[in-house]
Amino acid sequence: MTLEEKIAQVKENIARAAREAGRDPAEITLVAATKVQTSDTIRQAIAGGVTICGENRVQEMTAHLDDDAYAGAALHFIGHLQTNKVRQVVGRVDLIESVGSEHLLDAIEAQAAKLDLVQDILLEVNIGGEESKSGVTPEELPALAEKAASCPHVRLRGLMAIPPVQAQPGGNRPFFAKMYQLYVDIRTKLAHNEADINCLSMGMSGDYEDAVREGATLVRVGTALFGPRPPMKQG
Ligand SMILES: *Cc1c(COP(=O)(O)O)cnc(C)c1O
């Protein structure tokens, strides 16, 4: 299958899962996780129907931006962001999906203020309570959401999660369901910002259909579009 065919297939799977769950397929957007891909592959993906690219390494993203590889698509930052790299991301991406600490939120607010812009963000929730993962706990979330909503140079758009890797198909559905509940709670709690809060980013190649069934509005898919990646160190 060509890249274009794979993109069409993933979109079809998303639409089918949405309809099965009684949802409007238009509520869900595919985010192509483009880490380790070349600028040419990214251009091909956009020509083939990708409307959002998700990057998780600042250095790669910067190189692709210098190449103008994302032209015609929106750009999300989906990886772990160190505060010392915030300058290279704020104002250069449409959405930072992975804001998982107050420290990082403060750094983004400060940089956005300096540039006199408003940066859209999602708060990342460590929904599996995993030691190795970033993100706030469900218990910490309401306070951080309230703070984000009160930052003048940040617009809180919703939540993101990377649940634990599961051996069993369907294993992540309970985590997705919990995330949906947290998302609804945050929307209710921050009712004055409700119109802004319309993003729930969850689901990857192995489980995006279940994420859609449980209420995702953004699914981040890499392998199912581009094939397996070589093993890479984090960063
Ligand atoms: C790589 C990546 C994905 C996509 O993972 P696949 O399993 O290849 O679909 C999704 N989210 C994040 C944060 C990623 O880094």
The ligand as an SDF file (V2000), in Angstrom:
LIG
                    3D

 15 15  0  0  0  0  0  0  0  0999 V2000
    5.2980    8.1810   18.1690 C   0  0  0  0  0  0  0  0  0  0  0  0
    4.1190    8.7110   18.9030 C   0  0  0  0  0  0  0  0  0  0  0  0
    2.8230    8.3480   18.5490 C   0  0  0  0  0  0  0  0  0  0  0  0
    2.5130    7.3610   17.4450 C   0  0  0  0  0  0  0  0  0  0  0  0
    2.8620    6.0830   17.8170 O   0  0  0  0  0  0  0  0  0  0  0  0
    2.5830    4.8240   16.8450 P   0  0  0  0  0  0  0  0  0  0  0  0
    2.4620    3.6870   17.7730 O   0  0  0  0  0  0  0  0  0  0  0  0
    3.7420    4.7470   15.9370 O   0  0  0  0  0  0  0  0  0  0  0  0
    1.3370    5.1150   16.1270 O   0  0  0  0  0  0  0  0  0  0  0  0
    1.7750    8.9010   19.2660 C   0  0  0  0  0  0  0  0  0  0  0  0
    1.9780    9.7620   20.2850 N   0  0  0  0  0  0  0  0  0  0  0  0
    3.2090   10.1390   20.6480 C   0  0  0  0  0  0  0  0  0  0  0  0
    3.3600   11.0910   21.7700 C   0  0  0  0  0  0  0  0  0  0  0  0
    4.3210    9.6160   19.9780 C   0  0  0  0  0  0  0  0  0  0  0  0
    5.5430    9.9920   20.3690 O   0  0  0  0  0  0  0  0  0  0  0  0
  1  2  1  0
  2  3  1  0
  2 14  2  0
  3  4  1  0
  3 10  2  0
  4  5  1  0
  5  6  1  0
  6  7  2  0
  6  8  1  0
  6  9  1  0
 10 11  1  0
 11 12  2  0
 12 13  1  0
 12 14  1  0
 14 15  1  0
M  END
$$$$
